[in-house]
Amino acid sequence: MKDDQKPQAPEGTGSPERTGRRNFLKSAAAVGGVAILGAPYIRNAEAAKGQTWKVQTTWDAGTTGYTLFEEWCNGFEEKSDGELTVKPFPAKAVAADNNALFEAVQTGVLQGMNPFTLYWAGKIPASVFLSSYPVGPDQPAQWDTLYLGLGMREMARDIYAKHGLFYVGHIHHDANIIHSKVPVNSVADFQGLKLRVPGGMVSEVFQAFGASTVSLPGSDIFPALEKGTIDAADYVGPAVNWDLGFAQVAKYILFGPPGLMSIYQPVDLMDLTVNLGAWKRLSPKVQQFVEEQVAAYSLHHYVTIQKRNVEAMKKFKDAGSIVSRLSGEDVEEFRRKAIPIWFKWASKDEDAKRVFKLQLDYMMNDIMGYVTPEDIKGYSL
């Protein structure tokens, strides 16, 4: 048995060699500000009493996403030396839908949730800018910069605190793609399309192209496609969509232009959000540990899903799926439709405005050059 697997001696009785080794592992776990997923956390005498969190994700049981989430949660007890145990639950296991999930965490029925951040557009308008949106920042590193370098995480925490919640951190997973029963080769083909999308800004942009949109949870997409209730569905990337059986009910897959899986949700973020009271009951050291684990999980989650996306695309093609891509001209048309909708959502409240202002300044900076003064002529915050 390895040293770090043995039962722990009572605090204050460990050998100097053992204490030194564990302190080294703790330090190594936070190299670059990101904890190593397998590294143990050192028990803090001020927070010796362990806590248990029940956390529900929006990943469906049996998918790649849920498998990764479950493994991550199950590691907390050992890595925190018993100070925090996290019990994972798949979509609908405790809270039956997104509204119920939000309220369950607010009220403490659940201590936390792992949702797609943009699901709260109706409750928190600013959330449409806390995950990617049509032709906005489209690279994971840009969102890391916004959250961790330019202060957007602190903005998110201020906003969520008004709802009795604590936004721990963003979690990368994938871009979103469209599976359809009919060919979709350009933005013109959205006209009259019955399309599942998550709502909010994304829904409004597709409506601007003439699509008829509906919001459905991931587990309801397969039967809706199978019955023909919808013609097409946006959801996550190939790995999870293969797990959900989309190849059986939709022959066509739509991507963005070469090098970009999606132009409407290119960096569809998830997060860990917890009940504010539950967060405050953690010691500062355990809070830091949880933040580090979220950052490490974000990387692990993202690269694992990307690897499985490559494998899943071969399965889709072998099953007869046909892939098409939008063009550069389609991207420009998306931008023309999206910009007024950006400003519409930014005007919904002061929180939405300040988050979008941060992003707009970033996109207009020469290091990105995504937006020019001419693009936003006639619009103001």
C-alpha positions in Angstrom: 0.0 0.0 0.0 1.3 3.5 -0.9 1.8 6.0 1.8 -1.0 8.3 0.6 -3.4 5.4 0.7 -2.8 4.4 4.3 -5.2 5.5 7.1 -4.2 9.0 8.3 -2.6 9.4 11.7 -4.4 11.8 14.0 -3.4 15.4 13.3 -0.2 16.4 15.0 1.1 12.7 15.2 2.3 12.2 11.7 6.0 11.8 11.1 8.1 14.7 9.7 8.9 12.7 6.6 5.2 11.9 5.9 4.1 15.5 6.6 6.8 16.9 4.3 5.9 14.5 1.5 2.2 15.4 1.7 3.0 19.1 1.8 5.1 18.7 -1.3 2.2 17.0 -3.1 -0.2 19.8 -2.1 2.3 22.4 -3.5 2.8 20.4 -6.7 -1.0 20.2 -7.1 -1.3 23.9 -7.7 1.5 24.5 -10.2 0.4 27.3 -12.4 -2.7 27.8 -10.3 -4.3 24.5 -11.4 -4.6 21.5 -9.2 -3.5 18.1 -10.4 -6.7 15.9 -10.4 -5.1 13.0 -8.6 -3.2 15.0 -5.9 -4.4 14.8 -2.3 -5.5 17.8 -0.4 -3.9 18.4 3.1 -6.4 18.3 6.0 -6.8 21.7 7.7 -7.2 21.5 11.5 -9.6 24.5 11.3 -12.0 22.5 9.0 -11.7 19.0 10.3 -15.4 18.3 10.1 -16.3 16.8 6.7 -19.2 18.0 4.6 -21.2 16.3 1.9 -22.5 18.0 -1.3 -25.1 16.6 -3.6 -24.4 17.9 -7.1 -26.5 17.4 -10.2 -25.2 17.8 -13.7 -27.2 18.4 -16.9 -25.3 15.5 -18.5 -27.5 12.4 -19.1 -26.5 9.2 -17.4 -24.5 6.9 -19.7 -22.9 9.7 -21.7 -19.2 10.5 -22.0 -20.0 13.8 -20.1 -21.6 12.1 -17.2 -18.9 9.4 -16.9 -16.3 12.2 -16.6 -18.4 14.1 -14.1 -19.0 11.1 -11.9 -15.3 10.2 -11.8 -14.4 13.7 -10.8 -17.0 14.0 -8.0 -16.1 10.6 -6.6 -12.5 11.7 -6.2 -13.2 14.6 -3.8 -13.4 12.7 -0.6 -10.0 11.1 -0.9 -8.3 14.2 -2.4 -9.7 16.4 0.4 -8.8 13.9 3.1 -12.5 13.6 4.0 -13.2 17.3 4.4 -15.5 17.3 1.3 -17.5 14.5 -0.2 -19.3 15.1 -3.5 -22.2 12.8 -4.5 -22.9 13.1 -8.3 -26.4 12.9 -9.9 -27.2 12.8 -13.6 -29.8 15.0 -15.3 -33.3 14.8 -13.8 -32.2 12.5 -10.9 -33.2 15.0 -8.2 -34.4 18.1 -10.0 -36.7 17.2 -12.9 -35.8 20.1 -15.2 -33.6 23.2 -15.4 -36.0 25.5 -13.4 -36.2 22.9 -10.6 -32.4 22.5 -10.7 -31.8 26.2 -10.2 -34.3 26.3 -7.3 -33.0 23.1 -5.7 -29.5 24.7 -5.4 -30.9 28.0 -4.2 -32.9 26.3 -1.4 -30.2 23.8 -0.5 -32.0 20.6 -1.6 -28.9 20.2 -3.7 -25.6 21.9 -2.7 -24.4 22.3 -6.3 -25.1 22.0 -10.0 -23.0 21.5 -13.1 -25.2 23.1 -15.8 -24.7 24.7 -19.2 -24.3 28.3 -18.1 -26.5 29.9 -20.7 -29.5 27.9 -19.4 -30.3 30.8 -17.0 -31.1 33.4 -19.7 -34.6 33.9 -18.4 -33.5 34.2 -14.8 -30.1 35.9 -15.2 -29.9 37.8 -18.6 -26.2 38.3 -18.1 -25.7 34.5 -18.4 -26.1 34.7 -22.2 -22.7 36.5 -22.1 -21.1 34.0 -19.6 -20.9 31.4 -22.3 -20.3 31.7 -26.0 -22.9 33.2 -28.2 -23.3 33.7 -32.0 -20.1 35.0 -33.6 -18.7 36.2 -30.3 -15.3 35.0 -28.8 -14.8 31.5 -30.3 -11.7 30.0 -28.7 -11.4 28.4 -25.3 -8.4 30.5 -24.4 -10.3 33.7 -25.0 -12.9 32.6 -22.4 -10.1 31.7 -20.0 -8.7 35.2 -20.5 -12.1 36.8 -19.9 -12.8 34.8 -16.8 -9.4 34.6 -15.2 -7.5 37.5 -16.6 -10.0 40.3 -17.2 -12.2 39.9 -14.2 -15.3 38.2 -15.6 -15.3 35.5 -12.9 -15.7 38.1 -10.2 -18.5 39.7 -12.2 -20.2 36.3 -12.4 -19.8 35.8 -8.7 -21.4 39.2 -7.9 -24.3 38.4 -10.1 -25.0 34.9 -8.8 -24.7 36.0 -5.2 -27.9 38.0 -5.7 -29.6 34.7 -6.2 -28.1 33.0 -3.2 -25.6 31.1 -5.4 -21.8 31.0 -5.7 -20.3 30.7 -9.1 -17.1 28.6 -8.5 -15.8 28.5 -12.0 -16.3 27.8 -15.7 -15.8 24.3 -17.2 -14.9 23.7 -20.8 -16.4 20.9 -22.7 -17.1 21.5 -26.4 -18.7 23.4 -29.2 -22.3 22.8 -30.2 -23.3 21.3 -33.6 -26.6 20.7 -35.5 -27.9 17.3 -36.4 -30.7 17.4 -38.9 -33.1 15.1 -40.8 -32.9 17.3 -43.9 -29.8 18.8 -45.6 -28.7 22.1 -44.2 -25.9 23.7 -46.2 -26.2 27.4 -45.7 -28.0 30.0 -43.5 -30.7 30.1 -46.2 -31.7 26.5 -45.2 -32.7 27.7 -41.7 -35.9 29.2 -43.2 -38.8 27.2 -41.9 -36.6 24.7 -40.1 -38.1 23.3 -36.9 -35.0 23.5 -34.7 -34.2 22.7 -31.1 -31.9 25.3 -29.5 -31.2 26.3 -25.8 -33.2 29.5 -26.0 -32.0 33.0 -25.2 -29.9 34.9 -27.7 -29.1 31.7 -29.7 -32.8 31.1 -30.3 -33.4 34.7 -31.4 -30.6 34.6 -34.0 -31.9 31.5 -35.6 -35.4 33.0 -35.6 -33.9 36.0 -37.5 -33.1 33.5 -40.2 -36.6 32.2 -40.3 -36.2 29.1 -38.1 -39.0 27.9 -35.8 -37.2 27.2 -32.5 -38.0 25.2 -29.5 -36.1 24.5 -26.2 -35.8 20.9 -25.1 -33.5 19.2 -22.6 -30.8 16.9 -24.1 -32.7 13.7 -23.1 -35.8 14.8 -25.1 -34.0 15.5 -28.4 -33.8 11.9 -29.6 -37.5 11.2 -29.4 -38.4 14.6 -30.9 -36.2 13.8 -33.9 -37.4 10.3 -34.1 -41.1 11.4 -34.2 -40.4 14.3 -36.5 -41.6 16.9 -34.0 -38.4 18.8 -34.9 -36.4 18.8 -38.1 -33.0 19.5 -36.5 -31.4 19.9 -33.1 -28.5 21.8 -31.8 -26.7 20.0 -29.0 -23.1 19.4 -27.9 -20.3 17.8 -29.8 -20.0 14.4 -31.6 -18.9 12.3 -28.6 -21.9 12.9 -26.5 -24.3 13.1 -29.4 -23.2 9.7 -30.6 -23.8 8.4 -27.0 -27.4 9.8 -27.3 -28.0 7.9 -30.6 -28.4 10.9 -32.9 -27.0 8.9 -35.8 -30.1 6.8 -35.7 -32.6 9.6 -36.2 -30.7 12.4 -38.1 -28.6 11.8 -41.2 -27.0 15.3 -41.5 -24.4 17.1 -39.4 -23.7 20.9 -39.7 -20.4 22.5 -38.7 -19.1 26.0 -39.0 -16.4 26.9 -41.6 -13.1 24.9 -41.6 -11.4 25.2 -38.3 -14.5 26.1 -36.4 -17.0 23.5 -35.2 -19.7 26.1 -34.5 -20.4 29.8 -35.1 -23.4 30.1 -32.8 -22.0 28.3 -29.7 -18.3 27.7 -30.4 -17.3 27.5 -26.7 -20.4 26.2 -24.9 -19.3 26.5 -21.3 -20.5 24.6 -18.3 -19.8 25.6 -14.7 -19.9 24.5 -11.1 -22.4 26.6 -9.1 -23.1 26.0 -5.5 -25.5 27.2 -2.8 -24.0 30.3 -1.3 -24.5 29.0 2.3 -22.8 25.7 1.5 -19.8 27.6 0.0 -19.5 29.8 3.1 -19.4 26.7 5.4 -16.2 25.6 3.7 -12.9 26.8 5.2 -10.9 29.2 3.0 -8.4 26.4 2.3 -11.1 24.0 1.2 -12.6 26.7 -1.0 -9.3 27.2 -2.7 -9.0 23.5 -3.1 -12.4 23.3 -4.8 -11.5 26.2 -7.2 -8.3 24.4 -8.1 -10.2 21.2 -8.8 -12.7 23.0 -11.0 -9.8 24.5 -13.1 -8.1 21.1 -13.4 -11.3 19.3 -14.3 -12.1 21.9 -16.9 -8.9 21.0 -18.8 -9.4 17.3 -18.3 -13.0 17.4 -19.3 -12.3 19.4 -22.5 -9.3 17.4 -23.8 -11.0 14.0 -23.1 -14.2 15.0 -24.9 -12.1 16.4 -27.9 -10.3 13.1 -28.1 -13.6 11.2 -28.1 -15.0 13.6 -30.7 -12.4 12.5 -33.1 -13.4 8.8 -32.5 -17.1 9.6 -32.6 -16.8 11.3 -36.0 -15.5 8.2 -37.5 -18.5 6.3 -36.1 -20.9 8.9 -37.5 -19.3 8.7 -40.9 -19.3 4.8 -40.8 -23.0 5.0 -39.9 -23.7 7.0 -43.1 -23.9 10.6 -41.6 -23.2 13.4 -44.1 -21.3 16.4 -42.9 -21.6 19.9 -44.4 -20.0 23.2 -43.3 -21.1 26.8 -43.3 -19.1 29.3 -45.5 -17.3 32.5 -44.7 -20.2 34.4 -46.2 -22.5 32.6 -43.8 -20.4 33.8 -40.9 -20.7 37.4 -42.1 -24.4 37.0 -42.4 -24.6 35.6 -38.9 -22.6 38.6 -37.6 -25.1 41.0 -39.3 -28.0 39.3 -37.7 -26.4 38.8 -34.3 -25.0 42.2 -33.5 -28.3 43.9 -32.9 -29.3 41.0 -30.7 -26.1 41.3 -28.7 -27.1 44.9 -27.8 -30.7 43.9 -27.2 -29.6 41.4 -24.5 -27.0 43.8 -23.1 -29.8 46.3 -22.4 -31.9 43.9 -20.3 -30.2 44.9 -17.1 -27.0 46.5 -15.7 -25.3 43.2 -15.1 -25.7 42.1 -18.7 -24.5 45.4 -19.9 -21.3 45.4 -17.8 -20.4 41.8 -18.8 -21.0 42.5 -22.5 -19.0 45.8 -22.3 -16.0 43.8 -21.1 -16.3 41.4 -24.0 -17.0 44.1 -26.6 -13.9 45.9 -25.6 -11.9 42.7 -25.8 -13.3 41.8 -29.3 -12.6 45.4 -30.5 -9.0 45.3 -29.2 -6.5 44.8 -32.0 -5.3 41.5 -30.6 -8.7 40.1 -31.6 -10.1 42.4 -34.2 -13.4 40.6 -34.2 -15.5 43.8 -34.2 -14.9 47.2 -35.8 -16.5 50.5 -35.1 -18.3 50.2 -38.4 -19.8 46.9 -37.3 -21.5 48.5 -34.3 -22.4 51.9 -35.8 -25.7 53.1 -34.5 -25.6 50.8 -31.4 -24.6 51.9 -27.9 -24.6 50.6 -24.3 
